[in-house]
Structure formats: C-alpha cells, structure tokens
Amino acid sequence: MIDMRSDTVTKPTLAMRQAALESEVGDDVYEEDPTVIKLEEKAAEMLGKEAALFVTSGTQGNQIAVLTHCQPGNEVLMEANAHLFVYEGASISAFAGVQPRTIQGERGVMDPEEVRAAIRPDDIHFPETGLICLENTHNKAGGVVVPIENMKKIYAIAKEEQIPVHLDGARLFNASVASGIPLKTYADQTDTVQVCLSKGLGAPVGSIIAGPADFIKKARKWRKRLGGGLRQAGIVAGPAYVALTEMVDRLKDDHANATRLARGIKDIEGLRVEDVETNMILVHVDGLGHTAHSFLEELKEEGILAVPYGPKTVRFVTNYDVSTKDIDVAVDRIVSKYKG
Ligand SMILES: Cc1ncc(COP(=O)(O)O)c(C=O)c1O
C-alpha cells in the first residue's frame, strides 16, 4: 500500500528506535527526565520562546493552550475550518468552557480586519474575547502556508486589543521549509505555539507547546490535570528529539513529492487538483462522477490510500514512508485508471 492518508502514519526511523532504547530517563512529573528537559530546551530555542513543554499530542497541546490562556465564558476566535474547531471534538467547549467564534478565511487565511471586527467590545451582554488562534500550515485548506504578513497584521491587532494569540503550528515546520522563513519568525507573531513532532517529522509520539516561562508553568499544571504528566517520558522524548533535530530539512522531499503527484494527475479530465504549497494535495473528484468514498475505494484497489476531505474531495499527504518512486507508481496507476 502507498499510504498517503496522513503524515502521521510513518513508522519511527532506526535512529528514533535507538534513541528510545538509549535515552536517559527519570520521572518527568518531578521534572527529572534529562531527555525531556533536553527536548524542551531545544524546542524553546528553535521557536525563540522562553520555555517549552512536551505534551502527548497536538490536540492536547492546543487544549492546554486554551485552558491556560482563557477563563470559562470567554470566546476564542479562529478560522472557520481550523483544526481546533473541526477536528478536536469541541474539546475547548467541553474542557475550557469557552465558546469558539469562527471567521471564514480565504484558503484558511483570515482577513485581519475581520478578526478586529470580531473582537468583542466591553459590554455586559457579550463574552470576552480571550484568545485568537491561528493555524499554519492550514490543514483543511490543504497545507496552505499562511503568509507571515497576515500573521503580523493579526498579531498587531491582538496586541492593540491586549488579546493573546496561540498558533496551532502542527505543521509549522512545513510552513518554514516551504517559505524559507525561520520558525522563530513565525513564532514571534504569537504568544504561544504548538508544534507536532509526530507528523512530517516522523516521531512516534508528541508535540511541544512553547511560550513565556510563566505560561509554561501554568500549562504544566493543566497537563497534569488532564492526566498528561508522564513518568519516564524520555522513552518517547528521545525519538522526538531525533525528529526535531534531524528530520526538518527532509520535509522539502515531501513537498517535492506532493508537487510531483499533483502534476502527474492534474490533466486527468474530471479531476480538479488544487495548488500544492507543502505536503498535501486536495483533489475534487465529482467531475469523474465519483463521491470521495467511491473514488477512495477504487484507489484502495489500486494499492493507494488517501482520506475523504468533504463529500467530493479527497486529501493525499506525502510523508517519510512514501518515496519518489512510490509517487511515480501512484501516478501511473491513477493515470492508467482514469485517463481516456
Ligand atoms: C493543524 C492540526 N492541529 C492539530 C492536530 C492534532 O494533532 P494530534 O493528532 O497529534 O492530536 C492536527 C492533526 O492532524 C492538525 O492537523
């Protein structure tokens, strides 16, 4: 199977497996795991933040950020197709007691003036706007790199209004590699950031949240409350350190493979392939008379896996376990099935 359902499906590399075996460990709830400490310090340095915290997943990182920034009854602004809104089981409402308010973006990019207009005035009837959440790259929009200028404008507005900004940077490494803009420059436009080590970077487990030291201290407590205080976590932090320090540059290969796949299938009549910016390819299949599900069933018979991304849209994600040769095989199979 050529598995392009997500970049989360990769298996740990040999170096990661070795790190799991060899990393020094301690009780991380006592802050005594040297490998976790090393990972957190490295991540904070790379993101240009005072401190960082190792968390189990991107979802947990986002939840902890919202819980730490907000009070129950707050409103949180985010793009209408943000992962936090669509794919996290309404957990910010369930756990933090906040209400999301969405702003429809253009391919995931919000108009800063619409963000400004959505900030609540001081009025007894209204919730207080407690947080603005950004996402880069934007998953549902198809791995779109949100321009740094857009983030700067939104952050300037947030500063004027004294509202914190959190970045869901599950794939911020992809944004940085694709744009050539350093990670820190993106992170500078936010108060806190969450990055995933288990997506394109291939770690088996883990995300980082980074921000001011006093924020991370409170976040650590929220992580404990959520049951995310781990003990000898160096076992997973070791592979995560390999991901953070050895796997970033190779994301350019995933991006090249995504462009190669898109180019290879874009002339098939009945398929509409969206522009590729990073490691995701969105393909609309209704022109072939297919639904996403019927198209994916046929693809599976051809040995190719992707996921539905709407009733008539599918998403492919290139990843470490899919080689350029696999891409060429996938293109050949799709072209011979659907062309002419
Ligand atoms: C943008 C974004 N944020 C957060 C997450 C959640 O990450 P996790 O699956 O580690 O909980 C994902 C997962 O795909 C994502 O794409």
PDBQT file of the ligand as one rigid body, heavy atoms in Angstrom, charges set to zero:
ROOT
HETATM    1  C1  LIG A 401      -3.494  21.601  12.281  1.00  0.00    +0.000 C 
HETATM    2  C2  LIG A 401      -3.559  20.482  13.268  1.00  0.00    +0.000 A 
HETATM    3  N1  LIG A 401      -3.615  20.765  14.558  1.00  0.00    +0.000 NA
HETATM    4  C3  LIG A 401      -3.671  19.816  15.491  1.00  0.00    +0.000 A 
HETATM    5  C4  LIG A 401      -3.666  18.489  15.137  1.00  0.00    +0.000 A 
HETATM    6  C5  LIG A 401      -3.806  17.451  16.208  1.00  0.00    +0.000 C 
HETATM    7  O1  LIG A 401      -2.684  16.656  16.365  1.00  0.00    +0.000 OA
HETATM    8  P1  LIG A 401      -2.788  15.228  17.082  1.00  0.00    +0.000 P 
HETATM    9  O2  LIG A 401      -3.302  14.294  16.051  1.00  0.00    +0.000 OA
HETATM   10  O3  LIG A 401      -1.368  14.952  17.474  1.00  0.00    +0.000 OA
HETATM   11  O4  LIG A 401      -3.683  15.373  18.235  1.00  0.00    +0.000 OA
HETATM   12  C6  LIG A 401      -3.607  18.128  13.787  1.00  0.00    +0.000 A 
HETATM   13  C7  LIG A 401      -3.604  16.716  13.386  1.00  0.00    +0.000 C 
HETATM   14  O5  LIG A 401      -3.626  16.378  12.231  1.00  0.00    +0.000 OA
HETATM   15  C8  LIG A 401      -3.560  19.161  12.824  1.00  0.00    +0.000 A 
HETATM   16  O6  LIG A 401      -3.537  18.895  11.521  1.00  0.00    +0.000 OA
ENDROOT
TORSDOF 0
